[in-house]
Amino acid sequence: MQTEAKATKLDLADSHSHHWGVILAGGDGQRLLPLTRRIAGDDRPKQFCAIMDGATLLRQTRRRVSRMLTPWRTLLALTRTHERFYADEVAGLPSSSLLIQPCNRGTAPAILYSLMRVREMDPGAIVAFFPSDHHFTDDEALASDIAAAFAAAAFRSESVVLLGITPESPEVGYGWIEPGAILTSQLGDRIYQVNRFWEKPSTDLALSLMERGCLWNSFIMVGHVCAFLRLIRHTLPHLVESFECIRPSFGTTAERNALSDLYSEIDATCFSQRVLSAHPYALAVLCGKGLGWSDLGEPSRVFSVLERKGVKTEWNFDSGRGEERSAGAGGGRASS
């Protein structure tokens, strides 16, 4: 049986008709598990946990992205092994909006699978990828930056545009981007070519990068579907070929089994390390400002955001060491 994905080829004339979004929500959230266990009482990954503001990080991301993109052109990349944690949250969404991987094999397979499924629905798509574990203090500023990134991707169809963040500290847990020349004056003065990309540098190198005006990589990316696929094909050709082999199954009842067989054979692969770091010359970077961005992958970052928001919690955690300070009452949620 053909799914809605096969039946929804686009034939729209408006300028945004080829704008798509993919929310990446298939990770296991291992680094934050001690904290999310305390909040939720189980082993759910962080994106399915209501860490702050009374909604899961995934729901908050969906609300944020809905300000920028049509809901039916926003897809969720999930993992079947997490289904018990997200089933209620995605209830009512069309099956064509859910990209279900059999298991987590890292960001590269998740992004590649998403791109290939989007290509089936709209070969001319410009796709924005959004991690589901981020916090922003200014969603309007983010929406403006994403609009600029879509414009840049449309203007330079061969480039993938990364959203860079002006760093506040020499963070070793993020990717770093060295901006080069301005991409084009027609797009303003905040979009640059990328000279080099570093994934999780040492402390000394991070200090040097910060002094040189380098940017944090937010891992929000925008580009033509073909530009992404060319980039991945250049760096991970065998992975691309593996997915191309199961392409005939897309949108059919055979897709689930084909994916299961494929994912049982491929290795976990990091998109930043294996793709972005390996081929920076196909990248551009938009310098985001005033976004109040944080990746909530570490307990210390969660507590830093809560402190800035003036939020008190029933659960008590040492933001500096990531170790429990006191027994306290388990299972509490953030409250303002």
DRENKOL-972079 format. One record per residue (C-alpha): x negated, z, y negated; residue in one letter; residue number from 1. Coordinates in Angstrom, 1 decimal, padded with zeros to 4 digits. Example, Ala and Ser with C-alpha at 12.3 -4.5 7.8 and 13.67 -1.06 7.14 Angstrom:
// residues 2
<bavo <-012.3, 007.8, 004.5>, "A", 1>
<bavo <-013.7, 007.1, 001.1>, "S", 2>
//
This chain:
// residues 336
<bavo <000.0, 000.0, 000.0>, "M", 1>
<bavo <-001.3, -001.0, -003.4>, "Q", 2>
<bavo <-001.6, 001.9, -005.9>, "T", 3>
<bavo <-000.6, 001.8, -009.6>, "E", 4>
<bavo <-004.3, 001.1, -010.4>, "A", 5>
<bavo <-003.9, -002.5, -009.0>, "K", 6>
<bavo <-000.6, -003.0, -010.8>, "A", 7>
<bavo <-001.7, -001.9, -014.3>, "T", 8>
<bavo <-004.0, -004.7, -015.5>, "K", 9>
<bavo <-004.1, -004.6, -019.3>, "L", 10>
<bavo <-002.6, -007.3, -021.4>, "D", 11>
<bavo <-002.5, -005.6, -024.8>, "L", 12>
<bavo <-003.5, -006.9, -028.2>, "A", 13>
<bavo <-004.1, -003.8, -030.2>, "D", 14>
<bavo <-007.7, -002.9, -031.0>, "S", 15>
<bavo <-007.8, 000.2, -028.8>, "H", 16>
<bavo <-006.2, -001.3, -025.8>, "S", 17>
<bavo <-009.4, -001.3, -023.8>, "H", 18>
<bavo <-010.4, 002.3, -024.7>, "H", 19>
<bavo <-010.5, 004.5, -021.6>, "W", 20>
<bavo <-011.6, 008.1, -020.9>, "G", 21>
<bavo <-012.9, 009.8, -017.8>, "V", 22>
<bavo <-013.0, 013.6, -017.6>, "I", 23>
<bavo <-015.6, 014.7, -015.2>, "L", 24>
<bavo <-014.3, 017.7, -013.3>, "A", 25>
<bavo <-015.8, 017.5, -009.8>, "G", 26>
<bavo <-018.7, 019.9, -010.2>, "G", 27>
<bavo <-019.1, 023.2, -008.2>, "D", 28>
<bavo <-020.1, 025.3, -011.2>, "G", 29>
<bavo <-022.6, 027.3, -009.2>, "Q", 30>
<bavo <-024.5, 028.8, -012.2>, "R", 31>
<bavo <-021.3, 030.4, -013.6>, "L", 32>
<bavo <-019.8, 031.5, -010.3>, "L", 33>
<bavo <-020.7, 035.2, -010.7>, "P", 34>
<bavo <-018.7, 035.2, -014.0>, "L", 35>
<bavo <-015.8, 033.0, -012.8>, "T", 36>
<bavo <-015.4, 035.2, -009.7>, "R", 37>
<bavo <-015.0, 038.2, -011.9>, "R", 38>
<bavo <-012.4, 036.5, -014.1>, "I", 39>
<bavo <-010.4, 034.7, -011.5>, "A", 40>
<bavo <-011.1, 036.7, -008.3>, "G", 41>
<bavo <-012.1, 033.7, -006.3>, "D", 42>
<bavo <-014.7, 030.9, -006.0>, "D", 43>
<bavo <-013.1, 028.4, -008.2>, "R", 44>
<bavo <-015.4, 026.2, -010.3>, "P", 45>
<bavo <-015.5, 027.0, -014.0>, "K", 46>
<bavo <-013.4, 023.9, -015.0>, "Q", 47>
<bavo <-010.4, 025.5, -013.2>, "F", 48>
<bavo <-010.9, 028.9, -014.7>, "C", 49>
<bavo <-009.3, 030.2, -017.9>, "A", 50>
<bavo <-012.4, 031.6, -019.5>, "I", 51>
<bavo <-011.0, 031.7, -023.0>, "M", 52>
<bavo <-007.9, 030.9, -025.0>, "D", 53>
<bavo <-005.6, 031.3, -022.1>, "G", 54>
<bavo <-006.1, 027.8, -020.6>, "A", 55>
<bavo <-008.5, 026.4, -018.0>, "T", 56>
<bavo <-011.5, 024.5, -019.3>, "L", 57>
<bavo <-010.0, 021.4, -017.8>, "L", 58>
<bavo <-006.7, 021.8, -019.6>, "R", 59>
<bavo <-008.5, 022.4, -022.8>, "Q", 60>
<bavo <-010.5, 019.2, -022.3>, "T", 61>
<bavo <-007.4, 017.2, -021.5>, "R", 62>
<bavo <-005.8, 018.4, -024.8>, "R", 63>
<bavo <-008.9, 017.6, -026.7>, "R", 64>
<bavo <-009.2, 014.1, -025.2>, "V", 65>
<bavo <-005.4, 013.4, -025.8>, "S", 66>
<bavo <-006.2, 013.4, -029.6>, "R", 67>
<bavo <-008.4, 010.4, -029.0>, "M", 68>
<bavo <-007.0, 008.4, -026.1>, "L", 69>
<bavo <-003.7, 007.4, -024.5>, "T", 70>
<bavo <-003.0, 009.7, -021.6>, "P", 71>
<bavo <-002.4, 006.9, -019.1>, "W", 72>
<bavo <-005.8, 005.5, -019.9>, "R", 73>
<bavo <-007.4, 008.9, -019.3>, "T", 74>
<bavo <-008.6, 009.5, -015.7>, "L", 75>
<bavo <-009.7, 012.8, -014.0>, "L", 76>
<bavo <-012.7, 012.6, -011.7>, "A", 77>
<bavo <-012.1, 015.4, -009.2>, "L", 78>
<bavo <-013.3, 016.6, -005.8>, "T", 79>
<bavo <-010.9, 017.0, -002.8>, "R", 80>
<bavo <-012.6, 020.2, -001.7>, "T", 81>
<bavo <-011.4, 021.8, -004.9>, "H", 82>
<bavo <-007.8, 020.7, -004.5>, "E", 83>
<bavo <-006.3, 024.2, -004.1>, "R", 84>
<bavo <-007.7, 025.0, -007.6>, "F", 85>
<bavo <-006.3, 022.0, -009.4>, "Y", 86>
<bavo <-003.2, 021.0, -007.5>, "A", 87>
<bavo <-000.8, 022.7, -009.9>, "D", 88>
<bavo <-002.6, 021.5, -013.0>, "E", 89>
<bavo <-002.4, 017.8, -012.0>, "V", 90>
<bavo <001.1, 017.9, -010.6>, "A", 91>
<bavo <003.2, 015.2, -012.1>, "G", 92>
<bavo <000.2, 012.9, -013.1>, "L", 93>
<bavo <000.3, 009.4, -011.7>, "P", 94>
<bavo <-002.0, 008.9, -008.7>, "S", 95>
<bavo <-003.8, 006.2, -010.6>, "S", 96>
<bavo <-005.0, 008.9, -013.1>, "S", 97>
<bavo <-006.8, 010.9, -010.3>, "L", 98>
<bavo <-010.1, 009.8, -009.0>, "L", 99>
<bavo <-010.6, 012.0, -005.9>, "I", 100>
<bavo <-014.0, 012.2, -004.4>, "Q", 101>
<bavo <-014.3, 013.7, -000.9>, "P", 102>
<bavo <-017.0, 016.1, -002.0>, "C", 103>
<bavo <-019.4, 016.7, -004.8>, "N", 104>
<bavo <-022.5, 014.4, -004.7>, "R", 105>
<bavo <-023.6, 015.0, -008.3>, "G", 106>
<bavo <-022.8, 013.2, -011.5>, "T", 107>
<bavo <-024.2, 009.7, -010.7>, "A", 108>
<bavo <-021.8, 008.9, -007.8>, "P", 109>
<bavo <-018.9, 010.4, -009.8>, "A", 110>
<bavo <-019.6, 008.3, -012.8>, "I", 111>
<bavo <-020.2, 005.2, -010.7>, "L", 112>
<bavo <-017.0, 005.6, -008.8>, "Y", 113>
<bavo <-015.0, 006.1, -012.0>, "S", 114>
<bavo <-016.5, 003.0, -013.6>, "L", 115>
<bavo <-015.7, 000.8, -010.6>, "M", 116>
<bavo <-012.1, 002.1, -010.5>, "R", 117>
<bavo <-011.7, 001.5, -014.2>, "V", 118>
<bavo <-013.1, -002.0, -013.8>, "R", 119>
<bavo <-010.4, -002.8, -011.3>, "E", 120>
<bavo <-007.8, -001.9, -013.9>, "M", 121>
<bavo <-009.5, -003.3, -017.0>, "D", 122>
<bavo <-012.7, -005.4, -016.7>, "P", 123>
<bavo <-013.1, -005.3, -020.5>, "G", 124>
<bavo <-012.8, -001.5, -020.7>, "A", 125>
<bavo <-014.9, 000.6, -023.0>, "I", 126>
<bavo <-015.2, 004.0, -021.3>, "V", 127>
<bavo <-015.9, 007.4, -022.7>, "A", 128>
<bavo <-017.0, 010.2, -020.3>, "F", 129>
<bavo <-016.2, 013.8, -021.1>, "F", 130>
<bavo <-017.5, 016.8, -019.2>, "P", 131>
<bavo <-014.8, 019.4, -018.5>, "S", 132>
<bavo <-016.9, 022.5, -019.3>, "D", 133>
<bavo <-017.6, 022.1, -023.0>, "H", 134>
<bavo <-016.4, 024.0, -026.0>, "H", 135>
<bavo <-016.0, 022.6, -029.6>, "F", 136>
<bavo <-015.0, 024.5, -032.7>, "T", 137>
<bavo <-013.9, 021.3, -034.5>, "D", 138>
<bavo <-011.8, 018.9, -032.4>, "D", 139>
<bavo <-011.1, 016.6, -035.4>, "E", 140>
<bavo <-014.8, 016.1, -036.1>, "A", 141>
<bavo <-015.3, 015.3, -032.4>, "L", 142>
<bavo <-012.4, 012.8, -032.5>, "A", 143>
<bavo <-014.0, 011.1, -035.5>, "S", 144>
<bavo <-017.4, 010.9, -033.8>, "D", 145>
<bavo <-015.9, 009.5, -030.6>, "I", 146>
<bavo <-014.1, 006.8, -032.7>, "A", 147>
<bavo <-017.5, 005.9, -034.2>, "A", 148>
<bavo <-019.0, 005.8, -030.7>, "A", 149>
<bavo <-016.3, 003.4, -029.6>, "F", 150>
<bavo <-017.0, 001.2, -032.6>, "A", 151>
<bavo <-020.7, 001.2, -031.9>, "A", 152>
<bavo <-020.1, 000.3, -028.2>, "A", 153>
<bavo <-017.9, -002.5, -029.2>, "A", 154>
<bavo <-020.5, -003.8, -031.7>, "F", 155>
<bavo <-023.4, -003.4, -029.3>, "R", 156>
<bavo <-021.8, -004.2, -025.9>, "S", 157>
<bavo <-025.1, -003.9, -024.1>, "E", 158>
<bavo <-025.7, -000.3, -025.2>, "S", 159>
<bavo <-024.4, 003.1, -023.9>, "V", 160>
<bavo <-023.8, 005.5, -026.8>, "V", 161>
<bavo <-024.6, 009.2, -026.3>, "L", 162>
<bavo <-023.3, 011.9, -028.5>, "L", 163>
<bavo <-026.3, 013.9, -029.6>, "G", 164>
<bavo <-026.1, 017.4, -031.1>, "I", 165>
<bavo <-028.4, 018.9, -033.7>, "T", 166>
<bavo <-030.2, 021.7, -031.8>, "P", 167>
<bavo <-029.9, 025.4, -032.7>, "E", 168>
<bavo <-032.6, 026.6, -030.3>, "S", 169>
<bavo <-035.3, 025.2, -028.0>, "P", 170>
<bavo <-032.8, 025.1, -025.1>, "E", 171>
<bavo <-034.4, 024.2, -021.7>, "V", 172>
<bavo <-031.2, 023.7, -019.9>, "G", 173>
<bavo <-030.1, 020.6, -021.8>, "Y", 174>
<bavo <-031.2, 017.0, -021.9>, "G", 175>
<bavo <-033.0, 016.0, -025.1>, "W", 176>
<bavo <-032.9, 012.7, -027.0>, "I", 177>
<bavo <-035.5, 011.3, -029.3>, "E", 178>
<bavo <-033.8, 009.1, -031.9>, "P", 179>
<bavo <-035.5, 005.9, -033.0>, "G", 180>
<bavo <-034.5, 003.3, -035.6>, "A", 181>
<bavo <-031.0, 003.2, -037.0>, "I", 182>
<bavo <-029.0, 000.9, -034.7>, "L", 183>
<bavo <-027.4, -001.1, -037.5>, "T", 184>
<bavo <-026.5, -000.3, -041.1>, "S", 185>
<bavo <-023.0, -001.7, -040.4>, "Q", 186>
<bavo <-022.3, 001.4, -038.4>, "L", 187>
<bavo <-023.5, 003.9, -041.0>, "G", 188>
<bavo <-026.6, 006.0, -040.8>, "D", 189>
<bavo <-025.8, 008.3, -037.8>, "R", 190>
<bavo <-026.3, 005.9, -034.8>, "I", 191>
<bavo <-029.8, 005.3, -033.6>, "Y", 192>
<bavo <-031.6, 003.6, -030.8>, "Q", 193>
<bavo <-033.1, 006.0, -028.2>, "V", 194>
<bavo <-036.8, 006.1, -028.0>, "N", 195>
<bavo <-037.0, 008.6, -025.1>, "R", 196>
<bavo <-034.9, 011.0, -023.0>, "F", 197>
<bavo <-036.0, 014.3, -021.5>, "W", 198>
<bavo <-033.9, 016.2, -018.9>, "E", 199>
<bavo <-034.4, 020.0, -019.0>, "K", 200>
<bavo <-037.9, 020.2, -020.6>, "P", 201>
<bavo <-040.2, 023.2, -020.5>, "S", 202>
<bavo <-039.9, 025.8, -023.3>, "T", 203>
<bavo <-043.1, 024.5, -025.0>, "D", 204>
<bavo <-041.8, 020.9, -024.9>, "L", 205>
<bavo <-038.4, 021.9, -026.1>, "A", 206>
<bavo <-039.9, 023.7, -029.1>, "L", 207>
<bavo <-041.9, 020.5, -029.9>, "S", 208>
<bavo <-038.8, 018.3, -029.5>, "L", 209>
<bavo <-036.8, 020.5, -031.8>, "M", 210>
<bavo <-039.6, 020.3, -034.5>, "E", 211>
<bavo <-039.6, 016.5, -034.1>, "R", 212>
<bavo <-035.9, 016.2, -034.9>, "G", 213>
<bavo <-034.8, 015.5, -031.4>, "C", 214>
<bavo <-031.2, 016.1, -030.3>, "L", 215>
<bavo <-029.4, 017.8, -027.5>, "W", 216>
<bavo <-027.6, 015.5, -025.1>, "N", 217>
<bavo <-023.9, 016.5, -024.9>, "S", 218>
<bavo <-023.4, 014.2, -021.9>, "F", 219>
<bavo <-020.5, 012.6, -023.7>, "I", 220>
<bavo <-021.1, 008.9, -023.4>, "M", 221>
<bavo <-019.3, 005.8, -024.5>, "V", 222>
<bavo <-019.9, 002.2, -023.4>, "G", 223>
<bavo <-018.6, -001.0, -022.0>, "H", 224>
<bavo <-017.9, -000.6, -018.3>, "V", 225>
<bavo <-020.3, -003.5, -017.7>, "C", 226>
<bavo <-023.0, -001.8, -019.8>, "A", 227>
<bavo <-022.8, 001.3, -017.7>, "F", 228>
<bavo <-022.8, -000.6, -014.5>, "L", 229>
<bavo <-025.9, -002.7, -015.5>, "R", 230>
<bavo <-027.7, 000.6, -016.4>, "L", 231>
<bavo <-026.9, 002.2, -013.1>, "I", 232>
<bavo <-027.8, -001.0, -011.2>, "R", 233>
<bavo <-031.1, -001.1, -012.9>, "H", 234>
<bavo <-032.0, 002.5, -011.8>, "T", 235>
<bavo <-029.9, 003.1, -008.6>, "L", 236>
<bavo <-029.3, -000.4, -007.1>, "P", 237>
<bavo <-028.7, 000.9, -003.6>, "H", 238>
<bavo <-026.0, 003.3, -004.7>, "L", 239>
<bavo <-024.3, 000.5, -006.6>, "V", 240>
<bavo <-024.4, -001.7, -003.5>, "E", 241>
<bavo <-023.0, 001.1, -001.4>, "S", 242>
<bavo <-019.9, 001.3, -003.7>, "F", 243>
<bavo <-019.6, -002.5, -004.0>, "E", 244>
<bavo <-019.3, -002.6, -000.2>, "C", 245>
<bavo <-016.2, -000.4, -000.2>, "I", 246>
<bavo <-014.7, -002.1, -003.3>, "R", 247>
<bavo <-012.1, -004.1, -001.2>, "P", 248>
<bavo <-010.6, -000.8, -000.2>, "S", 249>
<bavo <-009.8, 000.3, -003.7>, "F", 250>
<bavo <-006.1, 000.7, -004.3>, "G", 251>
<bavo <-005.3, 000.6, -000.6>, "T", 252>
<bavo <-004.6, 003.2, 002.1>, "T", 253>
<bavo <-008.2, 002.5, 003.4>, "A", 254>
<bavo <-009.8, 003.9, 000.3>, "E", 255>
<bavo <-009.8, 007.5, 001.3>, "R", 256>
<bavo <-011.5, 006.9, 004.6>, "N", 257>
<bavo <-014.0, 004.5, 003.0>, "A", 258>
<bavo <-015.0, 007.0, 000.4>, "L", 259>
<bavo <-015.3, 009.8, 003.0>, "S", 260>
<bavo <-017.7, 007.6, 005.1>, "D", 261>
<bavo <-019.7, 006.7, 002.0>, "L", 262>
<bavo <-020.0, 010.2, 000.7>, "Y", 263>
<bavo <-021.2, 011.4, 004.1>, "S", 264>
<bavo <-024.2, 009.1, 003.8>, "E", 265>
<bavo <-025.3, 009.3, 000.1>, "I", 266>
<bavo <-027.5, 012.0, -001.5>, "D", 267>
<bavo <-026.5, 014.1, -004.4>, "A", 268>
<bavo <-027.8, 012.3, -007.5>, "T", 269>
<bavo <-028.1, 013.5, -011.2>, "C", 270>
<bavo <-027.1, 010.8, -013.7>, "F", 271>
<bavo <-029.2, 012.3, -016.5>, "S", 272>
<bavo <-032.4, 012.5, -014.4>, "Q", 273>
<bavo <-032.1, 009.2, -012.4>, "R", 274>
<bavo <-030.4, 007.0, -014.9>, "V", 275>
<bavo <-030.7, 008.2, -018.6>, "L", 276>
<bavo <-034.3, 009.4, -018.3>, "S", 277>
<bavo <-035.4, 006.3, -016.4>, "A", 278>
<bavo <-034.0, 003.7, -018.8>, "H", 279>
<bavo <-033.6, 005.0, -022.4>, "P", 280>
<bavo <-033.9, 001.6, -024.0>, "Y", 281>
<bavo <-030.3, 000.7, -023.0>, "A", 282>
<bavo <-029.1, 003.8, -024.9>, "L", 283>
<bavo <-028.0, 004.6, -028.4>, "A", 284>
<bavo <-027.3, 008.0, -029.9>, "V", 285>
<bavo <-024.8, 009.2, -032.4>, "L", 286>
<bavo <-025.9, 012.3, -034.3>, "C", 287>
<bavo <-022.9, 014.7, -034.2>, "G", 288>
<bavo <-022.7, 017.3, -036.9>, "K", 289>
<bavo <-020.5, 020.3, -037.4>, "G", 290>
<bavo <-018.9, 020.1, -034.0>, "L", 291>
<bavo <-019.6, 023.7, -032.9>, "G", 292>
<bavo <-020.6, 022.4, -029.4>, "W", 293>
<bavo <-021.6, 024.4, -026.4>, "S", 294>
<bavo <-022.0, 023.6, -022.7>, "D", 295>
<bavo <-020.4, 026.6, -020.9>, "L", 296>
<bavo <-022.6, 026.2, -017.8>, "G", 297>
<bavo <-024.4, 029.5, -018.3>, "E", 298>
<bavo <-023.0, 033.0, -018.7>, "P", 299>
<bavo <-025.1, 033.5, -021.8>, "S", 300>
<bavo <-023.5, 030.5, -023.5>, "R", 301>
<bavo <-020.0, 031.7, -022.6>, "V", 302>
<bavo <-020.7, 035.1, -024.2>, "F", 303>
<bavo <-022.3, 033.5, -027.3>, "S", 304>
<bavo <-019.1, 031.5, -027.9>, "V", 305>
<bavo <-016.9, 034.5, -027.3>, "L", 306>
<bavo <-019.0, 036.6, -029.7>, "E", 307>
<bavo <-018.7, 033.9, -032.4>, "R", 308>
<bavo <-014.9, 033.7, -031.8>, "K", 309>
<bavo <-014.6, 037.5, -032.1>, "G", 310>
<bavo <-013.1, 037.6, -028.6>, "V", 311>
<bavo <-013.2, 040.8, -026.5>, "K", 312>
<bavo <-013.0, 040.7, -022.7>, "T", 313>
<bavo <-012.0, 043.1, -020.0>, "E", 314>
<bavo <-014.9, 041.8, -017.9>, "W", 315>
<bavo <-018.3, 042.9, -019.0>, "N", 316>
<bavo <-021.4, 040.8, -018.4>, "F", 317>
<bavo <-024.9, 040.8, -019.6>, "D", 318>
<bavo <-025.2, 037.6, -021.7>, "S", 319>
<bavo <-028.9, 037.8, -021.8>, "G", 320>
<bavo <-029.8, 038.2, -018.1>, "R", 321>
<bavo <-026.6, 036.9, -016.4>, "G", 322>
<bavo <-026.3, 040.2, -014.6>, "E", 323>
<bavo <-023.4, 042.6, -014.5>, "E", 324>
<bavo <-023.8, 045.5, -017.0>, "R", 325>
<bavo <-021.1, 047.8, -015.6>, "S", 326>
<bavo <-018.5, 047.8, -012.9>, "A", 327>
<bavo <-015.5, 047.7, -015.3>, "G", 328>
<bavo <-012.2, 046.3, -014.3>, "A", 329>
<bavo <-012.3, 043.0, -012.3>, "G", 330>
<bavo <-010.1, 040.1, -012.7>, "G", 331>
<bavo <-009.5, 040.4, -016.4>, "G", 332>
<bavo <-009.2, 037.4, -018.7>, "R", 333>
<bavo <-010.4, 036.9, -022.2>, "A", 334>
<bavo <-008.2, 038.2, -024.9>, "S", 335>
<bavo <-008.5, 037.8, -028.7>, "S", 336>
//
